[in-house]
Amino acid sequence: MSTDQIGEKERTQILLNEYNSLRSEINSRVSNAFQVVAIAAGAIALCVQSSWNGWPAILALLILATVILLWIIFHNFFNAGLRVQELERDINRRANEKLLVWENERGGLAIEDWQLKLLITLFNLSRAKDSGA
């Protein structure tokens, strides 16, 4: 074997490193979403209690900003989740055993809910459109 070739064990280790990195990214995105919602809820509560006449416009901007931020966060979340599903299937195939199952069987993208499946389908269509496919 030449020094520029890597073996199956090394390939699997590289995939596991990507898997761990993406799982960490998913956890971070979920935390980010909760933070955005908490900050938005506090800001909305302040606006509603304000006696200032311009609060409805600020409230509308806060809601719009929250929706945009959550879209960005969940776009990254779905993208990472779909890749983690691919990695789980690939690593399990290489091992000839069901070693990794979270995202494919029990995680947020594995829920048997028509609304979630619709969101994933829309995300995939958006991603295919962005890539020019």
N, C-alpha and C positions, 0 to 999 in steps of 0.2 A: 504494500500500500504506500503510495507516495504521500509526502507531507502536506500536499495541498488538498487532499481528500479527507472528508470527515466521515465517521462511521454512524451507524444507526443510533447508537447510544448518545452520541454528541448531538445529532439532529433532534432527538427526542428531548434532550436537556435544553436545547435552544427553544423549542416549542413550549416547554414547561416554564421557562423564564418569561416568555411572552405571555403565557397564560396567567402567571402570577402578577405580572405587571398590569395586565388588563383587568384582573379581578380587583386590584388595588384602585385602578382608575374608576371602575364601576362604583366601588364603595365611596370614593371621593365625590363622584357626581351625585349620588343619592344624598350625601351630606350637604353638598352645595344647594340642591333643590330645597331641602328643609330650611337652610339658612335664608335663601331668597324669599321663601314663603313667610318666614318669621319676620324678616325685615319689612316686607311689603305689608303684612298684617299690622305691624306697629305703626308704619307710616300712614296707612289707610285710617287706622283708629284716630291718629292725631288730626288728620284732615277732616274727618267727620265731626270731631269735637271742636274744631276751630270755628271762631266767629268771623273769620276773614271771608269776604265774598268770593275770592278767587279759588276757593278750595275745590269746587267741582272740576275745574280744568286740571289742577294738580292731581286730583284723584284719578282722572282719566289717563293722565300721563304715567302715573304709578302703575295702574293696571296694565297699560300697554307695555311698559318696561318689564314688568313681572312676567307677562306672557312671552315676550321676546327672550328674556333670560332663561325661562324654563324650557322654551323650545330648543335653544342652543344646548342647554344641559342635557335634555332628554335625547336630542339628536346624537350627541356623543355617547350617551348611555346605551342607546340602542345599537349604535355602530360597534361599540366595544362588546356588548352582549352577544351580538351575532357572530363576531370573530371568536369569542370564547366558545360558543357552541361549535364552530368549525374546528377549533383546536381540540376540544374534548373528543369529538368524533375521530379526528386524525390520530390523536395519542392513543385512544382506545383501540383503534384499528391496528396501529403499530404494535401494541402490547397484546393483541388478540384477547383482550379482557376488558370488562367494563370497570375502569379505574376512576374516571372522572365523569360525574353525572349531574352536577349541580345545575348548570345553566340549561341543559337539555331536558332534564326531568323535573327539577324542583325550583329553579330560579325564577326570576321575574319574567323572563321571556318564555317560560315553559307552561304558563298558566293556560288552561283550556278555556279561554274566554273569548267570545267572538269579537269583542271590542279591541282587545289587545292584538288579536290576529289581524284585525283591520288596520290598526296603527302600524304594525310591522309591515304589512303589505304596502301601505302608503309610503312608509319610510324606504322600502326597497325600490319602489317605483321612482321616488325622488332621487335616490342614490344612482339608479340606472340612468335616469335623465341627466344627472350631473356629470356622469362619466362618459356620456355621449353614446351609450348603448341603445 
